[in-house]
Amino acid sequence: IAGLMSRIYHSLGILSKGHLVEVDRSGLVAGYVGQTALKTAEVVKSALGGVLFVDEAYALTTRGPQDYGQEAVETLLKAMEDNRDDLVVIVAGYVDLMNDFVHSNPGLESRFNRFMYFPDYTVDEMVGIFHLRCDNAGYRLAVGAEETLRRIIREESEDNIGFGNARGVRNLFEQAVSRQANRLAMQDTVTRDELMDITAGGLEDAQADVRE
């Protein structure tokens, strides 16, 4: 969505370049005093004329007043004011945490006053995402594995705040493939079906990995 917004604003003449620069906390915050402002300023400079997208922006303000994330926020606020004619900043994250982020600083409150809410994927949609991952990578669910997949996705969506919907499905898929590779590596011979099939047991093992 941020990428689409950058191109739309460029086509409307609002932004001079219309490119997208995506970062998270690690892309803005340095490990030493005074370095975060420089690091954040460099990121802003690279985004001028386009959209700066900060994912999981709440991570900048959830570690206490002495954290360098506060320095990144202050630098970002000044840059937004100084470059308001040719820079758009979009921040994203979980709804409750982003509400806390926006209200943590009067400057954030005044500048971030337009909000878009994206509903969570349903279990059916996430199962579809998993199938798409399988298709793209040459895998398939073994017989009886889909019900296990549905149960796992339902459980993680309800119990694990870090599951993250599509990202959680991707992590589950990657862990299932990794578990399968480790299991098959112990066998003397491997059939084509064994290489392609993601089993119910493999999914259950992958769920344990996702929760770690």
N, C-alpha and C positions, 0 to 999 in steps of 0.2 A: 504494500500500500504506500509506503514512504517513497519507493521508487516511482510509482505511478504519479504521486503528488509532485515529485520533482519535475517530471516531464510535463505535467499539466501546467504548473506555474511557469515553466520555461516557454511553453507555447502561448501563454497569455501575456508574455513579456514581463512578468513579475521577477523572474530570475534570469540572469545573464547567461548561465551555462546549463543549468538543469540537471547536474549530475548528483549522485547520491554518495555520501560518505557515512559508513555505518561503524559505530564503536560501542563498546560497553565500558564498564568501570576501568578495566585494565588498560584501555586505550586512552584514558584521560588522566589517571592518577599514577604518579611516580612514587618511589619509595623514600625520597629524601625531601627535607624542607626546601621550598622554593622551586623544586623541579616540576611540581604538578602544574603550576601556572604556565610554565614554558611548554610543557607537553600538551596541555589543553589548547593553548594559543596556536600551536602548530596544527592541531587537528582542525580548529576553526578556520585557519588560513587555507587549508586544503579543501574546505567545504564552501568557501566563499563563491557565490554565484549559483549555489545549489542547496541541497537539503542535507543537514547534519542529523542523522538518526541515532539516538542514544537508547540502546536496548537495556532493559532492566535498570533504568535510571535511578530507581529507589536505592540501589546499592551505594550511591554517592552520599546518602544522608542517613544511613541506618547504623553507622558504626561509631557514633558519638561525636561531640563537638571538636575533639582534638584530632579527628581523622583528616587525612589529606583530601578526602572527598569534598569536604566543605570548600577547600581552596579551588577545586575544579568547578564547583557550582558558582562561586563568586566570579571566577574568570569567565565562565560561560555566560553569565548574566551581563557582564560588561560588554562582552563581544556581541551579544545579541542586540544590545542598545546601540553600540557603535556601528554595526553593520546591518541595521534593520531594513535597509532598502535592497539588500542583495543577499540575504541569508534567511533560510527557514530552518528552525530547529524543531524536530519531532522527538518526543520521548515516549517510551512504552514500558509496560510491565503489568504485573497483576493489579487488579483494580484497587483493592484495599491498600496495598503498599504504595501505589502511585498516588492515591489520595493523601496519604501521609507525606509523601515526597513533595507534592505541590504545596501543601499547607505548612511545610517546614520552614519556609522562607517567604517573606512578603514579596520579594522580587520574583520568585517563581510563581506565586499566586497571581500577580498582575500580568505576567507574560504568558503563562499557559492557561488560557481561559476558553479554549475550544477542545472538546473531548469527543472521542469516538470509542464506542464500546463494541467489542466483538464477542458474541456468545460462544460458550464452550462448544466444541464438537460433541455430537452424540456418540454413543457407543457404536452404532452402525457406521457412522462416518469414520470413526477411528479404525474400525475393522477394515473399512474400504481403503484407508490410507496404508494399513499394513499390507493388504493384498497388492496395492500399487507398488509398494517397496519390493515385495516378492517378485512381481512380474518384471520390474525393471532390472532386477539383479539375477533373474533366472532361478528363483526358488518357488516353492509352493507349500501350502499347508498340507501336512499328512492327513490321512483319514482320521477323523475324530478330533483333530487339533483345533478346529475353529471354535468349538464350544469352550475349550480351555482358554483360547485367546480372548473371547468375549468376557469370560469371567475375570481374567486378569485385568483387562482394560477397565472393566466396571469397578473392580476393587481399587485399582490405582487412582482412578478418577475421583473416587470418594474419599480415599484415605491418605493419599500422597500429594501434598501441595506442590511438590517439586516435579510432578509427573509432566506437566506442561503440555498436555494434549498432543499435538502433532510431533513436537520434539520428544515427548515421552514415548510415543509409538515408534519413532525412529530409533531411540535408544534401546527399546525392547527388541526391535528387529535386529539391531547390530549385535546385541548381547546373545540373542538366539543363534545367529550365524556363527558367532565366536564359540559358543558352547558346542554347536554341531561340529565345527572344525576340530576342536579338541577331542571330542568323542571319536570321530572318524579316524583321527591320527593314531588311535590306539589299535585299530583293526588292521589285519593283514591284507584284506581285500575290501574294496568299496564298490558298490554298484552305483549305476547312474541314478536310480531312484533314491538311494541313501544320500547322495550328494545334493539332490534337489529338495528333499522333504524336510520341512521344519516340523518336528514332532511335538506332541503335547508335553512330554517330559522336558524337552529342550526349552519350551516356553516357560515352564515352571521354574527351571533353573535360571533362566534369563530374568524372571521377575525378581528373584533373590538378588541378582546382580544390580538391577535397577534401583533397588531399595537401599543398597549400601552407600 
